[in-house]
Amino acid sequence: MTVDIDKTSGPSDTPPAGPEAIKAIPVRHYGRYVSAVVAIALLVGVVYAFSQGKINWGAIPDYFFDDRVLQGVGRTLLITVLSMVIGVVGGIMLAVMRLSKNPVTSAISWFYIWFFRGTPVLVQLVVWFNLGLVFEYINLGPFYKDEWSDFMTPFLTALLGLGLNEAAYMAEICRAGLLSVDEGQTEASHALGMSHSKTLRRIVIPQAMRVIVPPTGNEVINMLKTTSLVSVVQYSELFRVAQDIGQTSGAPAEMLFLAAAWYLLLTSVFSIGQFYLERYYARGSSRSLPATPFQKIKANLLSLSNRPSAGGTA
């Protein structure tokens, strides 16, 4: 039996039917909608509760840029910066001493960290302020001699209390950063003839900054808020000024809200600086740097402008 095949006929002109398009059905996350509604309801409830109180909201903008408030803000920033300088410098020294092979310096550093981290900073401030009850004079030999009450001013009390306490915390942060650098790099630098101090300055510390900077930024923000404690030693920073204005103006609660607004504003500025500082030291450790807030906004706007309209053709 033979089958005749028509060789003159060409291939069929109709292409084979392609696969059907997959109809993707998005997953509906009902929990997100419920949590969003609950969050909005709670926010509305809080706003409504505060609106029922007898709060003179107009007093906040009236005193927001008052000269006394601005002076308090300046003193808060001053004591924050100086205390962090003492804390960072002291923390680096304590961290190097803690990692030293000398048992004496290592033990001194351990005791310092143990003592200042183990006692509340408020107690330390009060102790510094009341040392005049124990020491009538301060005698530094030929360099300085005066009555303790004249020497230990509220500013110096706040500076020592906050700075020395912060040095203990910064010591552990710096020690963690130094330990994060591989020991092989230190050995290689020593093999090249570099001294121990030059190895720390040029090899170890620059690489350790990627680990040190993020928690240090948090410590700066925390220090800014901790300065409110120095009001107990009669230092006129933002919180104490707000309390004094509240007592004289008859709006104590409103002035506390004013102080909280200033703290939020300052911490927001510090948080932006921390972001860019972390981004700077992240170079070389990641393939791409994190996008800045302006870059994120620009990318979102571009994605919205490039999105096809609903009535457009495919």
C-alpha positions, 0 to 999 in steps of 0.5 A: 500500500502506497501513500501519495504525498503532495510535494508541491504543497508548501507549509501551512500559512497559519502559525501554530497557536501560542500558549494562552496568556496567564491571568495573574490574580493578585493576592489580597492581603486583607490583614493590611487593610484591617491593620491600616483601619485600626491604626487610623482609628487609634490616631484619630482617637488620640487626636480627639482626646488631645483636642478635648483638653484645655491646652492653649496650642497658640502658646507654642508658636508664640514662644517657639522662637523666644530668645530664652528658648533659642538660648536653651537650644544653643546650650543643649547643642553645645553640651551635646557636642562637647560631651560627645567629643569627650566621649569619642576621644575617651572611648577610643583611648579606653578601647585601645587600652582594653585591647592592649596586652598590658594587663595594667592598662587593660584592667584600668579600662575594664574598671572604668567601663564597669563603673560608669556603665553600671551607675545611672548617669543621673546619679553621676551628675548629682555626685559631681554637683555635690562633691563640694560637700566633701571637698572644700577646696580643689588643689592642683598644686601650682596649676590651680587652687580654688573653692570647689563651689566656684570650680564645679559650675553647672556647665562643668558638672554637666560636661563631666557627668555626660562626657565621662559616662559616654566614654564608657559606652563609646569604648565598647563601640570602638572596641567592637569596630576595632575587632571587626577588622581582620587581624591579617591586615594588621600583620601585613602592615607590621610586615611592611614595617609600619608601627602599631600607631600608624597601623591603627591610624591608616589601616584599622581605624578607617575600616572600623569606622563602618562599624563605629559610625552607625551606633555612634550616630545613635549615641549622639541622638541619645546624648541630645535627649539625655541633656535634659537630665542636667536640669537637676544641676541647675544648667539652663538648657532647653528643658529647664528653660521650658519649665521656667517659662511654663511656670511664669507664663501659666502654660506648663504643659504647653511649654513641655510640648514646645520642648518636645517639638524642639527635641524632635526637630533636632533629632531629625536633623541629626538623623539626616546627618547620620544617614549621609555619614553612614552612606559615606563610610559604606563606600567600598563595602557594598556594590551600590550605595543606598539611595538618598531620600531625594533619589527615592522621590525622583525614582518614584516620580519617574516611575509614575510618569513612565506608567502607561495610561489606562486608556492607552493601547498595548 
